[in-house]
Amino acid sequence: RTLRQVHLAAGSANPAKFRVMAQVVGHWPLELINFCSLRKNNATGGMRWVWTVKLFLEDATAKLGVLLWAEDANRFFAGAGLRPCDLRESPDELDRLEAMMARLRSVTRPMWVDCCLRSFYRDRAHPHESIS
C-alpha cells in the first residue's frame, strides 16, 4: 500500500494493519535526547523508561506521522541495540540513537523502511470519529 491509501483507509473503517515502504523524513521530539520518557508501569506500580516517538514517513504519494509505541517501539529500536532509558544519563545509548537516525534520514543515501502500520481508536467511546 501507499501512505495515501493508508491515510484514506484509516479514516473510513475499523482499525487495520497496513504494510508500506516509506522513508523517514522527520521525527518528534526534535531532540533525540527526548525520545524516552519516564512513565508509570501499571503492572508493578513503579516507574520505567519508554520510547515516546513520532516518526514522519513519506513515499511518492503522501507524508504521514506515525507513533512508535510499547513493544513495537522496543522492537524497532532494539534492531540498533537500543533500549529505552534516560538518554541524558546514557551517552553511549544516545550516540547509537544518533547514528541510527542519521542512517534513516540520510540525504545522500535515503533509506526505505518496510513498515507495518496499525490504525487505532483514540477514543473507544466514539470509535468512528476517532480512528487514527
A tleap script that builds the chain and sets N, CA, C and O, in Angstrom:
source leaprc.protein.ff14SB
mol = sequence {
  NARG THR LEU ARG GLN VAL HIE LEU ALA ALA
  GLY SER ALA ASN PRO ALA LYS PHE ARG VAL
  MET ALA GLN VAL VAL GLY HIE TRP PRO LEU
  GLU LEU ILE ASN PHE CYS SER LEU ARG LYS
  ASN ASN ALA THR GLY GLY MET ARG TRP VAL
  TRP THR VAL LYS LEU PHE LEU GLU ASP ALA
  THR ALA LYS LEU GLY VAL LEU LEU TRP ALA
  GLU ASP ALA ASN ARG PHE PHE ALA GLY ALA
  GLY LEU ARG PRO CYS ASP LEU ARG GLU SER
  PRO ASP GLU LEU ASP ARG LEU GLU ALA MET
  MET ALA ARG LEU ARG SER VAL THR ARG PRO
  MET TRP VAL ASP CYS CYS LEU ARG SER PHE
  TYR ARG ASP ARG ALA HIE PRO HIE GLU SER
  ILE CSER
}
set mol.1.N position { 0.828 -1.189 0.000 }
set mol.1.CA position { 0.000 0.000 0.000 }
set mol.1.C position { 0.870 1.249 0.000 }
set mol.1.O position { 2.051 1.209 0.345 }
set mol.2.N position { 0.260 2.349 -0.392 }
set mol.2.CA position { 0.934 3.643 -0.316 }
set mol.2.C position { 0.483 4.363 0.953 }
set mol.2.O position { -0.526 3.996 1.555 }
set mol.3.N position { 1.222 5.376 1.352 }
set mol.3.CA position { 0.825 6.144 2.535 }
set mol.3.C position { -0.497 6.862 2.308 }
set mol.3.O position { -1.280 7.023 3.244 }
set mol.4.N position { -0.753 7.288 1.096 }
set mol.4.CA position { -2.044 7.926 0.802 }
set mol.4.C position { -3.179 6.929 1.016 }
set mol.4.O position { -4.205 7.279 1.598 }
set mol.5.N position { -3.007 5.697 0.554 }
set mol.5.CA position { -4.034 4.667 0.757 }
set mol.5.C position { -4.239 4.401 2.247 }
set mol.5.O position { -5.373 4.230 2.693 }
set mol.6.N position { -3.162 4.364 3.011 }
set mol.6.CA position { -3.270 4.154 4.458 }
set mol.6.C position { -4.046 5.298 5.091 }
set mol.6.O position { -4.947 5.066 5.898 }
set mol.7.N position { -3.710 6.518 4.736 }
set mol.7.CA position { -4.384 7.690 5.297 }
set mol.7.C position { -5.877 7.663 4.986 }
set mol.7.O position { -6.696 7.928 5.865 }
set mol.8.N position { -6.230 7.350 3.765 }
set mol.8.CA position { -7.645 7.309 3.380 }
set mol.8.C position { -8.375 6.157 4.060 }
set mol.8.O position { -9.507 6.324 4.513 }
set mol.9.N position { -7.741 4.995 4.135 }
set mol.9.CA position { -8.384 3.823 4.736 }
set mol.9.C position { -8.529 3.977 6.247 }
set mol.9.O position { -9.509 3.504 6.823 }
set mol.10.N position { -7.576 4.627 6.888 }
set mol.10.CA position { -7.612 4.753 8.349 }
set mol.10.C position { -8.810 5.553 8.821 }
set mol.10.O position { -9.312 5.308 9.917 }
set mol.11.N position { -9.273 6.486 8.041 }
set mol.11.CA position { -10.401 7.307 8.458 }
set mol.11.C position { -11.750 6.764 8.080 }
set mol.11.O position { -12.767 7.400 8.358 }
set mol.12.N position { -11.795 5.605 7.454 }
set mol.12.CA position { -13.078 5.142 6.935 }
set mol.12.C position { -13.469 3.736 7.366 }
set mol.12.O position { -14.483 3.222 6.895 }
set mol.13.N position { -12.717 3.106 8.230 }
set mol.13.CA position { -13.020 1.712 8.570 }
set mol.13.C position { -12.601 1.415 10.002 }
set mol.13.O position { -12.200 2.303 10.755 }
set mol.14.N position { -12.704 0.153 10.351 }
set mol.14.CA position { -12.222 -0.299 11.650 }
set mol.14.C position { -10.700 -0.272 11.657 }
set mol.14.O position { -10.082 -0.233 10.594 }
set mol.15.N position { -10.093 -0.292 12.823 }
set mol.15.CA position { -8.630 -0.352 12.872 }
set mol.15.C position { -8.113 -1.520 12.039 }
set mol.15.O position { -8.729 -2.584 11.983 }
set mol.16.N position { -6.976 -1.300 11.396 }
set mol.16.CA position { -6.423 -2.304 10.488 }
set mol.16.C position { -4.907 -2.192 10.465 }
set mol.16.O position { -4.333 -1.250 11.011 }
set mol.17.N position { -4.259 -3.174 9.820 }
set mol.17.CA position { -2.813 -3.162 9.615 }
set mol.17.C position { -2.536 -2.884 8.145 }
set mol.17.O position { -3.303 -3.267 7.262 }
set mol.18.N position { -1.410 -2.200 7.909 }
set mol.18.CA position { -1.014 -1.857 6.555 }
set mol.18.C position { 0.495 -2.051 6.425 }
set mol.18.O position { 1.255 -1.678 7.318 }
set mol.19.N position { 0.919 -2.634 5.313 }
set mol.19.CA position { 2.347 -2.765 5.045 }
set mol.19.C position { 2.723 -1.742 3.983 }
set mol.19.O position { 2.115 -1.686 2.914 }
set mol.20.N position { 3.734 -0.935 4.289 }
set mol.20.CA position { 4.164 0.109 3.362 }
set mol.20.C position { 5.691 0.180 3.320 }
set mol.20.O position { 6.377 -0.260 4.242 }
set mol.21.N position { 6.197 0.741 2.238 }
set mol.21.CA position { 7.609 1.097 2.108 }
set mol.21.C position { 7.658 2.615 2.118 }
set mol.21.O position { 6.989 3.265 1.315 }
set mol.22.N position { 8.446 3.184 3.020 }
set mol.22.CA position { 8.495 4.641 3.132 }
set mol.22.C position { 9.864 5.072 3.645 }
set mol.22.O position { 10.670 4.257 4.094 }
set mol.23.N position { 10.097 6.370 3.564 }
set mol.23.CA position { 11.321 6.952 4.095 }
set mol.23.C position { 10.991 7.771 5.338 }
set mol.23.O position { 9.941 8.409 5.412 }
set mol.24.N position { 11.896 7.748 6.309 }
set mol.24.CA position { 11.752 8.585 7.498 }
set mol.24.C position { 12.278 9.973 7.129 }
set mol.24.O position { 13.451 10.130 6.789 }
set mol.25.N position { 11.395 10.983 7.199 }
set mol.25.CA position { 11.790 12.345 6.817 }
set mol.25.C position { 11.783 13.313 8.002 }
set mol.25.O position { 12.134 14.484 7.851 }
set mol.26.N position { 11.390 12.833 9.161 }
set mol.26.CA position { 11.381 13.690 10.336 }
set mol.26.C position { 10.966 12.917 11.567 }
set mol.26.O position { 10.608 11.741 11.490 }
set mol.27.N position { 11.017 13.583 12.695 }
set mol.27.CA position { 10.619 12.943 13.955 }
set mol.27.C position { 10.256 14.000 14.976 }
set mol.27.O position { 10.649 15.162 14.876 }
set mol.28.N position { 9.494 13.559 15.959 }
set mol.28.CA position { 9.169 14.369 17.122 }
set mol.28.C position { 9.312 13.472 18.336 }
set mol.28.O position { 8.831 12.339 18.301 }
set mol.29.N position { 9.931 13.909 19.380 }
set mol.29.CA position { 10.515 15.218 19.603 }
set mol.29.C position { 11.691 15.490 18.656 }
set mol.29.O position { 12.323 14.563 18.150 }
set mol.30.N position { 11.965 16.760 18.432 }
set mol.30.CA position { 13.048 17.140 17.537 }
set mol.30.C position { 14.402 16.740 18.099 }
set mol.30.O position { 15.293 16.338 17.350 }
set mol.31.N position { 14.562 16.848 19.411 }
set mol.31.CA position { 15.831 16.492 20.045 }
set mol.31.C position { 15.802 15.025 20.449 }
set mol.31.O position { 14.928 14.590 21.198 }
set mol.32.N position { 16.770 14.270 19.942 }
set mol.32.CA position { 16.806 12.826 20.200 }
set mol.32.C position { 16.896 12.507 21.685 }
set mol.32.O position { 16.419 11.459 22.118 }
set mol.33.N position { 17.485 13.371 22.451 }
set mol.33.CA position { 17.638 13.131 23.889 }
set mol.33.C position { 16.282 13.016 24.585 }
set mol.33.O position { 16.201 12.506 25.702 }
set mol.34.N position { 15.215 13.488 23.931 }
set mol.34.CA position { 13.859 13.432 24.495 }
set mol.34.C position { 13.022 12.275 23.948 }
set mol.34.O position { 11.806 12.262 24.135 }
set mol.35.N position { 13.643 11.310 23.281 }
set mol.35.CA position { 12.910 10.181 22.701 }
set mol.35.C position { 12.356 9.223 23.758 }
set mol.35.O position { 11.471 8.426 23.447 }
set mol.36.N position { 12.844 9.276 24.973 }
set mol.36.CA position { 12.355 8.400 26.047 }
set mol.36.C position { 11.745 9.235 27.165 }
set mol.36.O position { 12.202 10.338 27.462 }
set mol.37.N position { 10.698 8.680 27.777 }
set mol.37.CA position { 10.027 9.340 28.898 }
set mol.37.C position { 9.872 8.351 30.041 }
set mol.37.O position { 9.760 7.144 29.830 }
set mol.38.N position { 9.868 8.879 31.241 }
set mol.38.CA position { 9.638 8.063 32.427 }
set mol.38.C position { 8.135 7.970 32.655 }
set mol.38.O position { 7.461 8.988 32.812 }
set mol.39.N position { 7.615 6.752 32.672 }
set mol.39.CA position { 6.174 6.528 32.825 }
set mol.39.C position { 5.910 5.499 33.911 }
set mol.39.O position { 6.776 4.694 34.255 }
set mol.40.N position { 4.700 5.546 34.441 }
set mol.40.CA position { 4.295 4.575 35.460 }
set mol.40.C position { 4.084 3.218 34.801 }
set mol.40.O position { 3.448 3.111 33.752 }
set mol.41.N position { 4.629 2.188 35.436 }
set mol.41.CA position { 4.428 0.817 34.989 }
set mol.41.C position { 3.176 0.298 35.685 }
set mol.41.O position { 3.195 0.054 36.891 }
set mol.42.N position { 2.093 0.128 34.938 }
set mol.42.CA position { 0.826 -0.298 35.534 }
set mol.42.C position { 0.913 -1.668 36.191 }
set mol.42.O position { 0.189 -1.936 37.150 }
set mol.43.N position { 1.778 -2.531 35.696 }
set mol.43.CA position { 1.890 -3.880 36.250 }
set mol.43.C position { 2.548 -3.875 37.629 }
set mol.43.O position { 2.144 -4.628 38.515 }
set mol.44.N position { 3.556 -3.028 37.809 }
set mol.44.CA position { 4.305 -3.048 39.066 }
set mol.44.C position { 4.043 -1.836 39.950 }
set mol.44.O position { 4.345 -1.861 41.143 }
set mol.45.N position { 3.486 -0.782 39.376 }
set mol.45.CA position { 3.284 0.449 40.130 }
set mol.45.C position { 4.523 1.325 40.171 }
set mol.45.O position { 4.463 2.473 40.612 }
set mol.46.N position { 5.658 0.781 39.710 }
set mol.46.CA position { 6.902 1.549 39.674 }
set mol.46.C position { 6.992 2.393 38.409 }
set mol.46.O position { 6.036 2.497 37.641 }
set mol.47.N position { 8.140 2.981 38.214 }
set mol.47.CA position { 8.372 3.809 37.035 }
set mol.47.C position { 9.307 3.070 36.080 }
set mol.47.O position { 10.138 2.265 36.501 }
set mol.48.N position { 9.157 3.359 34.780 }
set mol.48.CA position { 10.044 2.756 33.782 }
set mol.48.C position { 10.199 3.717 32.611 }
set mol.48.O position { 9.354 4.584 32.386 }
set mol.49.N position { 11.281 3.552 31.876 }
set mol.49.CA position { 11.538 4.359 30.693 }
set mol.49.C position { 10.869 3.712 29.490 }
set mol.49.O position { 10.942 2.497 29.308 }
set mol.50.N position { 10.219 4.526 28.674 }
set mol.50.CA position { 9.558 4.043 27.452 }
set mol.50.C position { 9.902 4.989 26.303 }
set mol.50.O position { 10.192 6.167 26.510 }
set mol.51.N position { 9.862 4.445 25.091 }
set mol.51.CA position { 10.039 5.266 23.893 }
set mol.51.C position { 8.769 6.083 23.678 }
set mol.51.O position { 7.664 5.545 23.755 }
set mol.52.N position { 8.919 7.369 23.412 }
set mol.52.CA position { 7.784 8.246 23.095 }
set mol.52.C position { 8.172 9.028 21.845 }
set mol.52.O position { 8.681 10.146 21.926 }
set mol.53.N position { 7.924 8.421 20.691 }
set mol.53.CA position { 8.439 8.942 19.428 }
set mol.53.C position { 7.354 8.947 18.358 }
set mol.53.O position { 6.554 8.017 18.256 }
set mol.54.N position { 7.345 9.999 17.574 }
set mol.54.CA position { 6.519 10.066 16.370 }
set mol.54.C position { 7.473 10.241 15.195 }
set mol.54.O position { 8.267 11.182 15.161 }
set mol.55.N position { 7.388 9.324 14.232 }
set mol.55.CA position { 8.180 9.445 13.012 }
set mol.55.C position { 7.299 9.980 11.901 }
set mol.55.O position { 6.109 9.669 11.835 }
set mol.56.N position { 7.881 10.778 11.035 }
set mol.56.CA position { 7.177 11.252 9.852 }
set mol.56.C position { 7.705 10.456 8.671 }
set mol.56.O position { 8.884 10.524 8.325 }
set mol.57.N position { 6.797 9.696 8.059 }
set mol.57.CA position { 7.136 8.851 6.918 }
set mol.57.C position { 6.658 9.515 5.638 }
set mol.57.O position { 5.687 10.272 5.633 }
set mol.58.N position { 7.364 9.214 4.547 }
set mol.58.CA position { 6.976 9.784 3.261 }
set mol.58.C position { 7.237 8.771 2.159 }
set mol.58.O position { 8.246 8.066 2.170 }
set mol.59.N position { 6.310 8.711 1.206 }
set mol.59.CA position { 6.536 7.998 -0.042 }
set mol.59.C position { 6.125 8.949 -1.163 }
set mol.59.O position { 5.928 10.139 -0.915 }
set mol.60.N position { 5.995 8.455 -2.373 }
set mol.60.CA position { 5.670 9.327 -3.505 }
set mol.60.C position { 4.258 9.893 -3.420 }
set mol.60.O position { 3.929 10.828 -4.151 }
set mol.61.N position { 3.416 9.345 -2.541 }
set mol.61.CA position { 2.002 9.739 -2.522 }
set mol.61.C position { 1.601 10.607 -1.343 }
set mol.61.O position { 0.611 11.334 -1.433 }
set mol.62.N position { 2.336 10.557 -0.241 }
set mol.62.CA position { 1.901 11.298 0.954 }
set mol.62.C position { 2.997 11.312 2.014 }
set mol.62.O position { 4.008 10.616 1.917 }
set mol.63.N position { 2.750 12.130 3.025 }
set mol.63.CA position { 3.577 12.185 4.231 }
set mol.63.C position { 2.643 11.895 5.396 }
set mol.63.O position { 1.539 12.436 5.457 }
set mol.64.N position { 3.082 11.038 6.331 }
set mol.64.CA position { 2.210 10.595 7.410 }
set mol.64.C position { 3.002 10.494 8.707 }
set mol.64.O position { 4.103 9.943 8.725 }
set mol.65.N position { 2.445 11.024 9.789 }
set mol.65.CA position { 3.050 10.880 11.103 }
set mol.65.C position { 2.581 9.591 11.741 }
set mol.65.O position { 1.385 9.297 11.745 }
set mol.66.N position { 3.516 8.811 12.286 }
set mol.66.CA position { 3.170 7.540 12.925 }
set mol.66.C position { 3.819 7.473 14.306 }
set mol.66.O position { 4.948 7.924 14.498 }
set mol.67.N position { 3.094 6.906 15.257 }
set mol.67.CA position { 3.601 6.758 16.619 }
set mol.67.C position { 4.304 5.421 16.769 }
set mol.67.O position { 3.812 4.394 16.301 }
set mol.68.N position { 5.446 5.439 17.420 }
set mol.68.CA position { 6.108 4.200 17.832 }
set mol.68.C position { 5.736 4.012 19.287 }
set mol.68.O position { 5.972 4.899 20.107 }
set mol.69.N position { 5.154 2.862 19.619 }
set mol.69.CA position { 4.591 2.694 20.947 }
set mol.69.C position { 4.857 1.306 21.494 }
set mol.69.O position { 4.865 0.324 20.751 }
set mol.70.N position { 5.072 1.232 22.783 }
set mol.70.CA position { 5.155 -0.009 23.558 }
set mol.70.C position { 6.145 -0.991 22.925 }
set mol.70.O position { 7.260 -0.615 22.563 }
set mol.71.N position { 5.726 -2.247 22.797 }
set mol.71.CA position { 6.630 -3.291 22.304 }
set mol.71.C position { 7.058 -3.063 20.859 }
set mol.71.O position { 8.163 -3.450 20.477 }
set mol.72.N position { 6.205 -2.444 20.054 }
set mol.72.CA position { 6.595 -2.139 18.673 }
set mol.72.C position { 7.789 -1.186 18.662 }
set mol.72.O position { 8.719 -1.368 17.876 }
set mol.73.N position { 7.770 -0.182 19.518 }
set mol.73.CA position { 8.897 0.752 19.616 }
set mol.73.C position { 10.140 0.029 20.126 }
set mol.73.O position { 11.240 0.260 19.625 }
set mol.74.N position { 9.970 -0.839 21.113 }
set mol.74.CA position { 11.115 -1.597 21.632 }
set mol.74.C position { 11.767 -2.428 20.538 }
set mol.74.O position { 12.993 -2.460 20.427 }
set mol.75.N position { 10.951 -3.106 19.725 }
set mol.75.CA position { 11.491 -3.919 18.626 }
set mol.75.C position { 12.193 -3.046 17.585 }
set mol.75.O position { 13.269 -3.397 17.102 }
set mol.76.N position { 11.587 -1.917 17.242 }
set mol.76.CA position { 12.162 -1.025 16.237 }
set mol.76.C position { 13.563 -0.571 16.658 }
set mol.76.O position { 14.503 -0.648 15.867 }
set mol.77.N position { 13.703 -0.107 17.877 }
set mol.77.CA position { 14.990 0.412 18.331 }
set mol.77.C position { 15.959 -0.694 18.739 }
set mol.77.O position { 17.172 -0.488 18.700 }
set mol.78.N position { 15.454 -1.859 19.127 }
set mol.78.CA position { 16.329 -2.973 19.504 }
set mol.78.C position { 17.183 -3.418 18.322 }
set mol.78.O position { 18.276 -3.950 18.513 }
set mol.79.N position { 16.692 -3.204 17.104 }
set mol.79.CA position { 17.471 -3.550 15.914 }
set mol.79.C position { 18.805 -2.820 15.861 }
set mol.79.O position { 19.745 -3.293 15.224 }
set mol.80.N position { 18.894 -1.682 16.519 }
set mol.80.CA position { 20.149 -0.919 16.595 }
set mol.80.C position { 20.814 -1.101 17.960 }
set mol.80.O position { 21.738 -0.367 18.311 }
set mol.81.N position { 20.335 -2.082 18.724 }
set mol.81.CA position { 20.910 -2.345 20.039 }
set mol.81.C position { 20.510 -1.336 21.093 }
set mol.81.O position { 21.231 -1.141 22.072 }
set mol.82.N position { 19.360 -0.686 20.905 }
set mol.82.CA position { 18.915 0.358 21.826 }
set mol.82.C position { 17.827 -0.137 22.763 }
set mol.82.O position { 17.041 -1.018 22.415 }
set mol.83.N position { 17.795 0.435 23.940 }
set mol.83.CA position { 16.745 0.153 24.916 }
set mol.83.C position { 16.257 1.486 25.472 }
set mol.83.O position { 17.023 2.449 25.501 }
set mol.84.N position { 15.002 1.566 25.913 }
set mol.84.CA position { 14.535 2.829 26.487 }
set mol.84.C position { 15.243 3.096 27.814 }
set mol.84.O position { 15.352 2.214 28.665 }
set mol.85.N position { 15.718 4.326 27.970 }
set mol.85.CA position { 16.459 4.690 29.182 }
set mol.85.C position { 16.516 6.213 29.274 }
set mol.85.O position { 16.018 6.914 28.393 }
set mol.86.N position { 17.115 6.709 30.326 }
set mol.86.CA position { 17.350 8.142 30.462 }
set mol.86.C position { 18.530 8.486 29.553 }
set mol.86.O position { 19.686 8.262 29.915 }
set mol.87.N position { 18.237 9.026 28.383 }
set mol.87.CA position { 19.283 9.298 27.399 }
set mol.87.C position { 20.235 10.399 27.854 }
set mol.87.O position { 21.348 10.505 27.339 }
set mol.88.N position { 19.811 11.215 28.810 }
set mol.88.CA position { 20.703 12.243 29.364 }
set mol.88.C position { 21.817 11.604 30.202 }
set mol.88.O position { 22.917 12.145 30.320 }
set mol.89.N position { 21.505 10.446 30.775 }
set mol.89.CA position { 22.463 9.742 31.630 }
set mol.89.C position { 23.142 8.583 30.906 }
set mol.89.O position { 23.945 7.869 31.506 }
set mol.90.N position { 22.830 8.388 29.625 }
set mol.90.CA position { 23.354 7.240 28.873 }
set mol.90.C position { 23.947 7.712 27.547 }
set mol.90.O position { 23.331 7.529 26.497 }
set mol.91.N position { 25.132 8.316 27.582 }
set mol.91.CA position { 25.711 8.870 26.355 }
set mol.91.C position { 25.963 7.829 25.266 }
set mol.91.O position { 25.862 8.149 24.081 }
set mol.92.N position { 26.288 6.590 25.642 }
set mol.92.CA position { 26.508 5.553 24.627 }
set mol.92.C position { 25.214 5.226 23.889 }
set mol.92.O position { 25.213 5.060 22.669 }
set mol.93.N position { 24.111 5.134 24.634 }
set mol.93.CA position { 22.807 4.884 24.003 }
set mol.93.C position { 22.441 6.047 23.082 }
set mol.93.O position { 21.959 5.831 21.971 }
set mol.94.N position { 22.668 7.267 23.536 }
set mol.94.CA position { 22.358 8.446 22.729 }
set mol.94.C position { 23.199 8.457 21.453 }
set mol.94.O position { 22.693 8.803 20.385 }
set mol.95.N position { 24.468 8.087 21.550 }
set mol.95.CA position { 25.325 8.017 20.357 }
set mol.95.C position { 24.787 7.000 19.356 }
set mol.95.O position { 24.750 7.268 18.155 }
set mol.96.N position { 24.368 5.829 19.850 }
set mol.96.CA position { 23.812 4.801 18.952 }
set mol.96.C position { 22.510 5.281 18.318 }
set mol.96.O position { 22.262 5.035 17.137 }
set mol.97.N position { 21.678 5.969 19.104 }
set mol.97.CA position { 20.429 6.513 18.573 }
set mol.97.C position { 20.720 7.558 17.493 }
set mol.97.O position { 20.068 7.567 16.449 }
set mol.98.N position { 21.686 8.428 17.737 }
set mol.98.CA position { 22.052 9.443 16.739 }
set mol.98.C position { 22.538 8.788 15.452 }
set mol.98.O position { 22.192 9.240 14.361 }
set mol.99.N position { 23.333 7.734 15.567 }
set mol.99.CA position { 23.829 7.032 14.379 }
set mol.99.C position { 22.678 6.375 13.616 }
set mol.99.O position { 22.626 6.436 12.387 }
set mol.100.N position { 21.766 5.753 14.346 }
set mol.100.CA position { 20.616 5.107 13.704 }
set mol.100.C position { 19.769 6.129 12.946 }
set mol.100.O position { 19.417 5.916 11.786 }
set mol.101.N position { 19.448 7.232 13.606 }
set mol.101.CA position { 18.597 8.241 12.967 }
set mol.101.C position { 19.317 8.903 11.796 }
set mol.101.O position { 18.672 9.271 10.814 }
set mol.102.N position { 20.620 9.062 11.875 }
set mol.102.CA position { 21.379 9.622 10.752 }
set mol.102.C position { 21.302 8.700 9.542 }
set mol.102.O position { 21.173 9.169 8.411 }
set mol.103.N position { 21.381 7.384 9.773 }
set mol.103.CA position { 21.247 6.430 8.656 }
set mol.103.C position { 19.850 6.485 8.064 }
set mol.103.O position { 19.690 6.481 6.843 }
set mol.104.N position { 18.837 6.536 8.922 }
set mol.104.CA position { 17.456 6.569 8.433 }
set mol.104.C position { 17.158 7.828 7.635 }
set mol.104.O position { 16.395 7.782 6.670 }
set mol.105.N position { 17.749 8.948 8.024 }
set mol.105.CA position { 17.428 10.235 7.396 }
set mol.105.C position { 18.518 10.717 6.449 }
set mol.105.O position { 18.565 11.906 6.133 }
set mol.106.N position { 19.379 9.847 5.995 }
set mol.106.CA position { 20.485 10.232 5.124 }
set mol.106.C position { 19.982 10.922 3.855 }
set mol.106.O position { 19.107 10.405 3.161 }
set mol.107.N position { 20.538 12.078 3.568 }
set mol.107.CA position { 20.171 12.810 2.354 }
set mol.107.C position { 20.877 12.210 1.144 }
set mol.107.O position { 20.306 12.151 0.055 }
set mol.108.N position { 22.113 11.769 1.332 }
set mol.108.CA position { 22.879 11.238 0.208 }
set mol.108.C position { 22.480 9.813 -0.156 }
set mol.108.O position { 22.578 9.421 -1.319 }
set mol.109.N position { 22.030 9.037 0.827 }
set mol.109.CA position { 21.600 7.651 0.580 }
set mol.109.C position { 20.311 7.389 1.326 }
set mol.109.O position { 20.324 6.727 2.363 }
set mol.110.N position { 19.187 7.899 0.816 }
set mol.110.CA position { 17.911 7.704 1.518 }
set mol.110.C position { 17.604 6.220 1.712 }
set mol.110.O position { 17.796 5.406 0.809 }
set mol.111.N position { 17.127 5.891 2.898 }
set mol.111.CA position { 16.815 4.502 3.229 }
set mol.111.C position { 15.303 4.296 3.198 }
set mol.111.O position { 14.550 5.068 3.792 }
set mol.112.N position { 14.871 3.257 2.507 }
set mol.112.CA position { 13.462 2.873 2.506 }
set mol.112.C position { 13.251 1.864 3.622 }
set mol.112.O position { 14.029 0.923 3.779 }
set mol.113.N position { 12.200 2.067 4.389 }
set mol.113.CA position { 11.904 1.211 5.538 }
set mol.113.C position { 10.616 0.449 5.251 }
set mol.113.O position { 9.606 1.040 4.870 }
set mol.114.N position { 10.660 -0.857 5.438 }
set mol.114.CA position { 9.478 -1.713 5.298 }
set mol.114.C position { 8.732 -1.649 6.629 }
set mol.114.O position { 9.241 -2.108 7.652 }
set mol.115.N position { 7.524 -1.079 6.613 }
set mol.115.CA position { 6.791 -0.811 7.853 }
set mol.115.C position { 5.466 -1.552 7.913 }
set mol.115.O position { 4.802 -1.751 6.896 }
set mol.116.N position { 5.098 -1.951 9.107 }
set mol.116.CA position { 3.743 -2.426 9.381 }
set mol.116.C position { 3.089 -1.348 10.237 }
set mol.116.O position { 3.497 -1.114 11.374 }
set mol.117.N position { 2.073 -0.694 9.681 }
set mol.117.CA position { 1.360 0.363 10.396 }
set mol.117.C position { 0.019 -0.159 10.863 }
set mol.117.O position { -0.616 -0.963 10.180 }
set mol.118.N position { -0.412 0.298 12.027 }
set mol.118.CA position { -1.730 -0.077 12.543 }
set mol.118.C position { -2.518 1.181 12.857 }
set mol.118.O position { -2.010 2.102 13.496 }
set mol.119.N position { -3.754 1.212 12.406 }
set mol.119.CA position { -4.627 2.311 12.810 }
set mol.119.C position { -5.263 1.922 14.144 }
set mol.119.O position { -5.288 0.745 14.505 }
set mol.120.N position { -5.775 2.913 14.870 }
set mol.120.CA position { -6.336 2.647 16.194 }
set mol.120.C position { -7.377 3.700 16.525 }
set mol.120.O position { -7.449 4.746 15.881 }
set mol.121.N position { -8.178 3.410 17.534 }
set mol.121.CA position { -9.162 4.366 18.030 }
set mol.121.C position { -8.524 5.209 19.128 }
set mol.121.O position { -7.973 4.664 20.084 }
set mol.122.N position { -8.592 6.535 19.001 }
set mol.122.CA position { -8.116 7.409 20.073 }
set mol.122.C position { -9.127 7.468 21.204 }
set mol.122.O position { -8.754 7.667 22.360 }
set mol.123.N position { -10.414 7.296 20.880 }
set mol.123.CA position { -11.479 7.371 21.877 }
set mol.123.C position { -12.438 6.211 21.629 }
set mol.123.O position { -13.253 6.267 20.709 }
set mol.124.N position { -12.346 5.171 22.437 }
set mol.124.CA position { -13.186 3.986 22.222 }
set mol.124.C position { -14.672 4.281 22.388 }
set mol.124.O position { -15.505 3.546 21.858 }
set mol.125.N position { -15.017 5.335 23.110 }
set mol.125.CA position { -16.430 5.691 23.272 }
set mol.125.C position { -17.016 6.246 21.972 }
set mol.125.O position { -18.225 6.179 21.753 }
set mol.126.N position { -16.156 6.792 21.116 }
set mol.126.CA position { -16.587 7.344 19.822 }
set mol.126.C position { -15.667 6.799 18.729 }
set mol.126.O position { -14.916 7.563 18.122 }
set mol.127.N position { -15.714 5.499 18.472 }
set mol.127.CA position { -14.717 4.877 17.604 }
set mol.127.C position { -14.657 5.444 16.188 }
set mol.127.O position { -13.564 5.676 15.671 }
set mol.128.N position { -15.785 5.667 15.560 }
set mol.128.CA position { -15.736 6.084 14.157 }
set mol.128.C position { -15.327 7.537 13.986 }
set mol.128.O position { -14.926 7.941 12.894 }
set mol.129.N position { -15.421 8.323 15.041 }
set mol.129.CA position { -14.990 9.714 14.975 }
set mol.129.C position { -13.526 9.875 15.373 }
set mol.129.O position { -12.965 10.962 15.239 }
set mol.130.N position { -12.907 8.808 15.859 }
set mol.130.CA position { -11.572 8.981 16.432 }
set mol.130.C position { -10.537 7.998 15.911 }
set mol.130.O position { -9.535 7.762 16.585 }
set mol.131.N position { -10.742 7.421 14.743 }
set mol.131.CA position { -9.756 6.481 14.215 }
set mol.131.C position { -8.535 7.248 13.711 }
set mol.131.O position { -8.671 8.279 13.053 }
set mol.132.N position { -7.357 6.743 14.020 }
set mol.132.CA position { -6.099 7.367 13.582 }
set mol.132.C position { -5.253 6.336 12.880 }
set mol.132.O position { -4.150 6.645 12.429 }
savepdb mol mol.pdb
quit
